Amino acid sequence: MSDDVPLTEQRQALADLARLERFHTLLADSLSSGRCVKLVLAKPRAGGDDLQRLSARPLALRGQACLQLVYQHATRDITKNPPQDEALALLRELLGTRFAHAHLFTTEGEWQLSISKRGKVALARHAQAAVAAEPAGHDREKQRLLALSEPFLQDLGVTDARGQLVPAMARKWKQINKFVEVIAHALERAHWAPAPGQPVRVVDFGAGRGYLTFALHHHLTQTRHWPAEVLGVELRQPLVDECNTAAARRGLAGLRFECGDVNDHAPDRVDLMIALHACDTATDVAIAAGIRAGATMIVCSPCCHKELRPQMQLPEVLRGMLQHGIHLGQQAEMVTDTLRALWLEARGWDAQVFEFVALEHTSKNKMILALRRPEGAPGEARRRAEAERQIAALQGFYGVTQQRLAELLA
């Protein structure tokens, strides 16, 4: 260290370095002795992407000691299985640069490491947090946020009387779990929770048979232990009756269904607004309703993009591509959902458009997820103006003169 640095600061820096090295040694020792259960890196620092969390657990692949690394992004998980030595080197690099917190769970207890913005390192042990080691095999059952044992899944036809998955519902089961996973990650990303004593207010437009409505109610009330008022809105009265009967049978307080559509229900206030597979401009109506109600989160899965395609002019540079009907249709969908995301940005929401589930599970796999930005955030006026500029440029390029969401927001 430089002689210009005061002795007390040098001692502090050496102590911080020693604590950090102690943690890495604990991790390596727990792996070599078979005591490591899992490691979680949390509290992400700015890194140019949406990586929220990284978890690691021991894994044996073809006789080689590996670590299963799960990179948890805002809307997806990426899993890699590098050899242990390579993984340990990567974790050493990430801790302190990309993540400020680390939690090491062993069969003997939990070690917690935290690194402040000024580089101060704290290391603590909690013996009471000891947990059992998990199997190291690669083919263990996927951990899901919703268990098949939940009784309401029988009412919805997802499981049979023994609580086993009905084979014909396998794809729907994957969609349900992916939906809950997306919502869970978004809530963590937003660092949002209801005010003490206040329920989470949710409206699900186009609830259908209630698969996702029931699952969301369960996640909020049973996993997060929040009080919730969840309303499923559905046009078909028989489905409304079936869902209300199931909710009453299972004693699911705060969950109810009403007959109607997005045009009939305009909530004054809502925290989570859901509209999956709302046809054509019904998605625009739902987004506008969520904006007017000040929703913290708006989740849409657009369907049947019909409004813009007849209006779209063919820019000369794209004429050879868009003269084919299938390409024009795909382009119209892309432009429609891009404009929706930009309008959300222009009204104070951070919007993402991404693939919900793989195409083999459903062809309607696009999702728009928007999280409301804090009021008075730095650069808010600039961000809104830039979004409106992009809207004008995109509409001008394709000759779009009418768009339902813009009319509703006007």
WOPEVEN-V174722 format. One record per backbone hydrogen bond with DSSP energy under -1.0 kcal/mol. CO is the residue of the C=O (numbers start at 1). NH is the residue of the N-H. Records with the same first field share a line. If there is no record, write none. Layout:
CO: NH, NH
This chain:
2: 5
6: 10
7: 11
8: 12
9: 13
10: 14
11: 15
12: 16
13: 17
14: 18
15: 19
16: 20
17: 21
18: 22
19: 23
20: 24
21: 25
22: 26
23: 27
24: 28
25: 29
26: 30
27: 31
28: 32
29: 33
30: 35, 36
35: 107
38: 105
39: 56
40: 103
41: 54
42: 101
43: 100
53: 72
54: 41
55: 70
56: 39
57: 68
59: 66
61: 64
64: 61
65: 84
66: 59
68: 57
69: 80
70: 55
71: 78
72: 52, 53
76: 73
78: 71
80: 69
82: 67
83: 87
84: 88
85: 89
86: 90
87: 91
88: 92
89: 93
90: 94
91: 95
94: 97, 98, 99
98: 45
99: 96
100: 115
101: 42
102: 113
103: 40
104: 111
105: 37, 38
106: 131
109: 106
110: 126
111: 104
112: 124
113: 102
114: 122
116: 119
120: 116
122: 114
124: 112
126: 110, 129
127: 130
136: 60
147: 150
150: 153
151: 154
152: 156
153: 158, 159
154: 157
158: 166
160: 163
164: 160
166: 169
167: 170
169: 173
170: 174
171: 175
172: 176
173: 177
174: 178
175: 179
176: 180
177: 181
178: 182
179: 183
180: 184
181: 185
182: 186
183: 187
184: 188
185: 189
186: 190
187: 192
195: 198
200: 229
201: 271, 272
202: 231
203: 274
204: 233
207: 210
210: 214
211: 215
212: 216
213: 217
214: 218
215: 219
216: 220
217: 221
218: 222, 223
219: 224
220: 226
227: 200
229: 202
230: 256
231: 204
232: 258
233: 206, 207
234: 260
236: 240
237: 241
238: 242
239: 243
240: 244
241: 245
242: 246
243: 247
244: 248
245: 249
246: 250
247: 252
251: 253
252: 255
254: 230
256: 232
258: 234
261: 264, 265
271: 296, 297
272: 203
273: 299
274: 205
275: 301
279: 282
280: 283
281: 285
282: 286
283: 287
284: 288
285: 289
286: 290
287: 291
288: 292
289: 293
290: 295
291: 294
293: 270
296: 372
297: 273
298: 370
299: 275
300: 368
301: 277
303: 280
304: 306
308: 311, 312
315: 318
318: 322
319: 323
321: 324
324: 328
325: 329
326: 330
327: 331
328: 332
329: 333
330: 334
331: 335
332: 336
333: 337
334: 338
335: 339
336: 340
337: 341
338: 342
339: 343
340: 344
341: 345
342: 346
344: 349
345: 348
348: 373
350: 371
352: 369
354: 367
358: 361, 362
363: 365
365: 356
367: 354
368: 300
369: 352
370: 298
371: 350
374: 377
377: 380
379: 383
380: 384
381: 385
382: 386
383: 387
384: 388
385: 389
386: 390
387: 391
388: 392
389: 393
390: 394
391: 395
392: 396
393: 397
394: 398
395: 399, 400
398: 313
403: 407
404: 408
405: 409
406: 410
